[in-house]
Amino acid sequence: MKVLLDTHLLLWAAGDPDRLPTAARPFLEDLQNELLFSPASLWEIAIKRGLDRPDFRVDPRLLRRGLLDNGYMELPIMSVHAVEVEALPPIHKDPFDRILVAQSLVEGILLLTSDAIVARYPGPVHLV
């Protein structure tokens, strides 16, 4: 199964695994799963790091390299993902989360999230 991780899950998986929800672990530990990340997450980290947010201190360049080195695959953002955002119900206003949901819907892949609001979207979105 292909599994797209939201930004916080990526941060925790890479740098603070003790913060990972217990429900996320089976998805991350199953060697049959293909773990994916979106450039939107790295973009979010870069922006929020620049704003000195304490929960976004990781260098996005190092995170990207670490994810790739540990077998994560990058899911490019394509125009079909961008236009799908318009069809989403107005559940969440965060553009980074909305593009992750759109990618998940278009590609038919599971989006794991730790955000209960994001988990309210229809489709392959799973709260952990």
Secondary structure, 3 states (H helix, E strand, C coil): CEEEECHHHHHHHHHCHHHCCHHHHHHHHCCCCEEEECHHHHHHHHHHHHCCCCCCCCCHHHHHHHHHHCCCEECCCCHHHHHHHHHCCCCCCCHHHHHHHHHHHHHCCEEEECCCCHHHCCCCEEEC
